[in-house]
Amino acid sequence: MATLTPSFPQFLPGWLARQRWYTAQGRTPQLRRVGGLRYQDPAGEVGIETWLLVDEAGPHPVLYQVPLTYRGAPVEGLEHALVAEAEHSELGPRWIYDGCHDPVGARAILDTVRTETEVVADGGAQYGAATGRRATGPGALGEPTVGQRSRVLSGEQSNTSIIFEGDDGAPVICKIFRVLAGGENPDVVVQLALAEAGSSHVPAPLGALHGRWPDPAGGTQEGHLAFAQEFLPGVEDAWRVAVRAARDGAPFTREAAGLGAAVASVHQGLANAFPTHASTTASSTALRETWERRARAAMQEVPELDRYVEAVTAAYARAGAASWPRQQRIHGDLHLGQVLDAPGRGWVLLDFEGEPLRPLAERTAPDLALRDVAGMLRSLDYAAGAALREYDARVPEDWVPAARTAFLDGYAREAGADPREQAELLAALEIDKALYEAVYETRHRPAWRQIPLDALARLLA
């Protein structure tokens, strides 16, 4: 029987612990292989497979997807992606790379989606299987680039995104979901549904890799392993555009109005594509209790928030007594950094996955569209705060109010309903977001904590 020295249990845990997408930072992974997929290199030179690993180091098991490639010689330029050097008892020296960074491994995953083929594990489908599925509808991407150039985006924390560019065809970005959960990934199903309806406010999807794998608790799970879509090169996100405008004292009203209209259009598309539900006493009470629970936790962690206990309680009570709109699918994690400024096309929204570390059931449950609106209003405030702290800029006092008003005006024109008519609910959602921001900044960027604290003072005045 062929062996590898050092073995996978010897080198994989240490490598996995250093990855940004590893969720149990500070712990030593306790890994168990539950399945895998075997891809084919058309040239027959590179071994390509994906390992499905359960980590039991944390309070709850977490399933990871780890693509790997095996080569008989080191590859210049891939030193950063080297997982291990090992000796194979039959094949000799092996260099093992992160398959997302290896162009051959990355291309194999994309081609599985593009050609709608199926891959299985050596042991058969009971150990894992996946099928590529092309997108359809007027918003789907045509034939993608055929070039072999690929590169991995840096800075991502929960997934790995690979850019494919060539001389012909449209460039593509393929997102590899590192942390897997049974069920359909919202980033995939939402963008596919919007593209099917012909929306221009999301990137055109190419398709997805749908997988089946053993449930660590027994049985089988299904879900998405990867998602490929149009890549928009040379564009800026709304965060950079807004911060630059605030830094220069330039108005952001035209851009904000268009952004509001784009968000409203996406909300309408989501309401048409997915079920909506009337807000009941039970559902509104559950949401209000969630706000209150998060507020109590925030006040325990950030002492400066103690002064707002009564004001926050009163604001939530007013929201609870208000008339609630229908609940629907939303973006769930919307801010200026999730929107691209595409020339000749307008604003394009990204990343409908929601907060990746929240349970999938929570991320796909109907919610208030006003939550996305509140997220964008808070992000506009943050853009002004960033201009002040990063550039020591003198941001005009009316910059944020004017941008907020323009965003809400644009949203109201497109939606046919003004979010300001639900002022109590919108204020409660902004407060909830600002409390979250106060906790985040206290933990990670204390110098920025004053941005949400000042916002809370205004919202609760």
Secondary structure, 3 states (H helix, E strand, C coil): CCCEECCHHHHHHHHHHCCCCCCCCCCCCCEEEEEEEEECCCCCCCEEEEEEEEECCCCCCEEEEEEEEEECCCCCCCHHHEEEEEEECCCEEEEEEECCCCHHHHHHHHHHHHCCCEEECCCCHHHCEEEEEECCCCCCCCCECCCCEEEECCCCCCEEEEEEECCCCECEEEEEECEECCECCHHHHHHHHHHHCCCCCCCCEEEEEEEEEECCCCCEEEEEEEEEEECCCCCEEHHHHHHHHHHHCCCCHHHHHHHHHHHHHHHHHHHHHCCCECCCHHHHHHHHHHHHHHHHHHHHHCHHHHHHHHHHHHHHHHHHHCCCCCEECCCCCCCHHHEEEECCCEEEECCCCCCCCCCHHHHHCCECCHHHHHHHHHHHHHHHHHHHHHHCCCCCCCHHHHHHHHHHHHHHHHHCCCHHHHHHHHHHHHHHHHHHHHHHHHHHCHHHCHHHHHHHHHHCC
